[in-house]
Every structure is written in structure tokens, then in C-alpha cells.
Amino acid sequence: MTVVGVTEVPNMVQKYQSPVRVYKYPFELVMAAYERRFPTCHLIPMFVASDVVDEETSEDRSTHRIERRCALDVDAPRLLKRFAGVDYVYFIQKNTLNRKERTLHIESHNETFSNRVIIHETCCYSVHPENEDWTCFEQSASLDIKSFFGFESTVEKIAMKQYASSIKKGKEIIEYYLKELEDEGITHVPRWNQTSLPPPPSRPTSLLTSPPADLKVPVTAAVPIPITVNAPDSDSLEAKQDSTPLPADSLTEILAGTPEDKLDADYIKRYLGDLTPLQESCLIRLRKWLQETHKGKIPKDEHILRFLRARDFNMDKAREILCQSLTWRKQHQVDYLLETWSSPQVLQDYYTGGWHHHDRDGRPLYVLRLGQMDTKGLVRALGEESLLRHVLSINEEGLRRCEENTKVFGRPISCWTCLVDLEGLNMRHLWRPGVKALLRIIEVVEANYPETLGRLLILRAPRVFPVLWTLVSPFIDENTRKKFLIYAGNDYQGPGGLVDYIDKEIIPDFLGGECMCEVPEGGLVPKSMYRTAEELENEDVRLWTETIYQSASIFKGAPHELLIEIIDASSVITWDFDVCKGDVVFNIYHSKRAPQPPRKDPLGAHGITSPGGNNVQLIDKSWTLGQDYSMVESPLTCKEGESVQGSHITRWPGFYILQWKFHNMPSCSTTNLPRVDDVLATLQVSSHKCKVMYYTEVLGSEDFRGSMTSLESSHSGFSQLSAATTSSNQSQSSSMISR
């Protein structure tokens, strides 16, 4: 049958997930305040009416269910209302109050235009898990616009605006009625118990409907997210700890590996700053995704937030660059940099930069006397990679100082201020290899430390500066360029100058201040310290390839395989790998005989040559599964961006083969026609290539203390690792795999 004249409109789905909102009042008192919002509420003008459709109370009156039909006067253009033919939007609310369990569950959906727009919201009031006299509130919602007379985008914007507004009002309304109860002398409501049954409600509008504000057309809702944490502060509970204590030097290093963790609204405000409801939702949902795909190894909340801000809270874009950065950190062991990197003496003597107190906003202050730095001498004496390592250590130290200042000043500080003095800048600084090294450093820092620069003060800019600026500015993000303040000559000493950003008492002495600055004065690096081009190249290669991880490319029909020989049964094979590109299937096989020497796939069928050694195949095509070799683990499908860790306790000696194989997407089974994605995939070779980065280790069973505890990558100071590790109490043939 052919259908003519029907235009399919793509779905527009928005999701929202709230943090945990905490009321420092008992559940019963919060419910008494909540009851006063119905049948209408003067604090919510758009909520015009509500009618009870159905009501049911259990015999012992511990459970009360009620269904309501609520009318909302949505703030939409009059023309749109007239075109849609409605004055009010109607919602159905289904609420379940369990007095025994002390919970109120709320579900609501739209009745109006339900064939065109699907709105669904869930809310929950419950007792705080650590303080039974406090009450928690969470909500999630989703908006799916199928079609709306061509006004889909307009409806979406209206919904987003009104839902964000209603979220902000929600807590204020409850607190308003709590204050009203207090003014009336009601400060306690007894809990339900079976021996003292509460009287039946005098009217059907008891504590049972969800906040009308929560019913406004939702805009972004998410699946309930089991995430984050109550951070300790002066008037809230301390963060819940498991068997491994939190680092003593940081309140913000809160573990985030367990599903029970929740992001608390007060914690967000104290440690992350004022975020809009939709920004909070993006943070929670991205963090949830990281928990599911990077089990127990996710960055701290403030660092996730930096990547979201760098992409204007576009979650997909932020997720992409964050995953790339996490892979980069792991591959080059950046987490260990502050512990392992020791600056060469030439840097200590001639690198004219250092940390110097803080600015007026409490941000750490870094001073760089670029005009006094012999960039050519440093590059000739050290090489590009050593300079990059040094700059990365500065950024890692900056992250640490931001955490410290957040605790010291009692407000979120997530970036630093950089003061660059250009006195002495000349054409020598435009030496081509030096500029190349500078551009490389800018590129790496921009990609992996977004939104860490709060302000850049450039002082005493000489005439040659515009030339340098023309060279480097295209490599600097537009948002970062907006943070640059440039002063020529002595302009920084006047109004609107340095004193607007830095206290007079800490202005460095070389800028006319009274504070001694310990930044080296620089000077020319002696030519006797220069190294040959060959020496520098060897050093750069050594630093760049200094990693415990290996990379491999996987192609369609050409898996990558790794051979591990086991002498003693009951050994433990552990692995840690990231899927950098494409989707792969991970397998583990066992064979009693050794495979033939590894062969590299020529990949002639793909028209691609594989870089040396990063695609190795061991299983001979003549081998038969079940005879020549056997599968010892179920295949594990791993998606692009996922981080996978696990272990296998071997049962037999012999040869184990770890295999990463290209994952073929299943074709559509309901039709013989090829899918559009399948057709496009056949047209581009790159879609047939995957890439993984992996590390493996073999341990004796007596040395194995649980999944991943022995892997070096799990001792990161940057990542928030799950404190709990799975104990090795499984049978020898069992395996532990975590994403």
C-alpha cells in the first residue's frame, strides 16, 4: 500500500534530570506543606484548577493513591493558542503516598495534544538516607514533540523556558508553606504507625498531587540518574564514605563510582557554582553516562563541567572532547605528572614563570615573564616535548590550586588568572621552531584543559606583539580570546589596570609593586647547553612514547590479537582498554599449542596499510573453534568511548589470546532493503576501522587483590576512582569485567 502526501517530522526529544534537593525538615512536615498547594496555588498563577478523578486508600491508611486532572494556563503566544484551539493544557497526575515507607511518588503526563506531544514527568519525595529528619526531592522529565502544526521549534522553546522557571520555583513554594506552618505553630507532624491510624482526610485534596509547577510543559528530562554526592559543609551531612577513606587534602575529591551516589543541589552550589536547571541536568546526565562507560574512573565534577562549558552545554560535543582527553591522559600518564615530572635544571634557571598568590576573585595567579624568556635557547637545550611536559605540569598544579582555593575561600574556583609580562619581547621570540613549539603547546592545552583560564592579563605589549598575536590567535578558542586584556606601555598602572584585578599588596616588584616575586629573571641559555638535532629528536620520541599503553587498529576482517603465555594455572590476566574509535567485540581464547608467528594483515582489500605492529593476527584461518582453540569468556561488545577493565582467572596453562574484533552492526530484520547507515558505511573505508588503546598484566593468584587494583592506571590522582573493588572470591573459570 502506498501512502501519499504524508510528511514525516523528525522527533524532537528533550530530557531533564534534577539533582537531589534537600529539605532539612521531616518528611511528614514537608508533606503537610505540600498539601497546601492544592487545589490551586496563588504562587503558581498558571495552575488554574485541579479535579480529583480517582482516589484510593489502603485499609490501614498507610497508602493513599490519587489521580487528578490539572488545568494549566501555559504562557504561549495568543496566536499559537488560537491556532491550536485551546485555552488550557490538561495534565493527568497519578500520585502514591506511602506513609509507612515515607515516600511520595508522582507521575504525570499530558492529556492535551497527546497524539502530537508526549510529556512525561516523575517526581519523588523520600527520607534522606543519612538523616531521617530530612527530606529529599528528585524529578525527571521528557518532552517528545512528534508534530505540532509546523510550530515544533516554538513549542520546544516555550516548554524549556517554562519548565526551567517551574523548577526554580518548586523549592521556594515548599519553603513558603513550611514557613506558614511554622507561623501557625505547627512544627511537628507525627509519623504513621499502625496503632495510631490517622483520621481520614476531610477532603480529597490531601498531600497527594505533584507540585503543579512540576507539571508545566517539561523540556528536558532524563531517566532517573543514580549519581553523585552530598559534599560536606558547615550545615550539611558529611559525604558518605565507604571502606576507603577520602583523600585528606581535598573536600572535592568525592568518590563517584557507586550508583547510590547523588548530586546534591547544595553541593552543586557550594563547589560548582550557580547553574541553571538545564545546565545541572547536562552535568548529571553526562556524569551518569561516564559512570556507565568508564566504571569507577570518571573525572571530578568540576572538570566535567569545564568541558560542558567549553561546548556551551551541548552534551554530545562535550562528551566527545572529554572522552578524547581522558584517553590522552591515560595514554601519556598525565595523572602521574606532578609525582613523576622533575623539571631539568635549565628550566628551573631560565623558565621565567611561576605561581604567585591569587587575584581579587581568589583565583590562583600565574606570572609569566615571556619577554625575558629565551625561547630559542630553551627549545635548543630541551626540545619541544620537555617544554610541553613542563607546561602540562603547570596546568596540573593549577587544577590542584583551584581545589585548594575553593576550600579556602568557600566558593567555587575552577580557573586561574595568568599575568604575562612582554617587556623585552623582540624578533628573537618569533624564531620559527619556537613559535611552532608554542602553537603545539596551545593546541594541547586547549584540547585538554578547557575553561581553566579565567583571565589573561598581557602587560607592556611592544610593537612586535601584533605579529606574534596574528600567528597564535587562530589557535586559541574564541571564548578564551574574550578573556584577554592587553595593556601597552605603562597603561596597566592607571585606572582599569592591574589594581582592578590584583590586590596592590601582591603586585610583583618588577611591575612597580611591593611584593617580591620568585619567578626567575631568565636570560640567555648558554649555548654550551644546546643539544644536537638528533639528540633532541631522540629525547622527544622517548618522552612521547613513554607509556604503558599500546595502540592497535582493527579493521573489518582483520582483528587485533595479543598472545599471553601462561605457565602456572590460576594466574590472573588483567586488562584495561579504551575504545577510541568505532565499536569492537572483545574475546578471550585458549589454545594448548602456540599460534604461528604473528602476521600483519596487509589490508589490501581495504586499500590501507597498517602502521607497523599495530594490527597483529594470531589465530590461523585453518583453526577450528572447539578443536584447535576454545572461547573462555563470552564475547563483550564495547561501544566507542567506553573504558573497559577486567580480569580472567586462568584454569589451564597454555596460550591465551586476547582479541579485539570489528563489530558488525546487525542489518534490519524487518525488511530486505538495505539501511541508509549500511549503504553509507560501504562508501567510506574509514567506517571499517576501529582503534583501541590497551594495557595488560599477568599476576599470580596470590598477588591479585580484586579487579583492576593492580593496574597502574587505577592509581590516578586526577580520576575519581571507585573505592570499592570486587573481591576475588570467584571460581577459577570466572571473570570480572567492568565498564
Secondary structure by P-SEA (a helix, b strand, c coil): cccccbbbbccbbbbbbbcbbbbcccaaaaaaaaaacccccccccccccccccbbbbcccccbbbbbbbbbbbccccaaaaaaacccbbbbbbbbbbccccbbbbbbbbbccccccbbbbbbbbbbcccccccbbbbbbcbbbbbcccccaaaaaaaaaaaaaaaaaaaaaaaaaaaaaaaaaaccccccccccccccccccccccccccccccccccccccccccccccccccccccccccccccccccccccccccccccccaaaaaaccccccaaaaaaaaaaaaaaaaccccccccaaaaaaaaaaaccaaaaaaaaaaaaaaaaaaacccccccccccccccccccccccccccccccbbbbbcccccaaaaaaaaccaaaaaaaaaaaaaaaaaaaaaaaaaacccccbbbbbbbccccccccccaaaaaaaaaaaaaaaacccccccbbbbcccccaaaaaaaaccccccaaaaaabbbbcccccccccccccccccccccccccccccccccccccccccccccaaaaaaaaaaaaacccbbbbbbcccbbbbbbbbbccccbbbbbcccccccbbbbbbbbbcccccccccccccccccccccccccccccccccccccccccccbbbbcccbbbbbccccccccbbbbbbbbbbcccccccccccaaaaaaaacccccbbbbbbbbbbbccccccccccccccccccccccccccccccccccbbbbcc
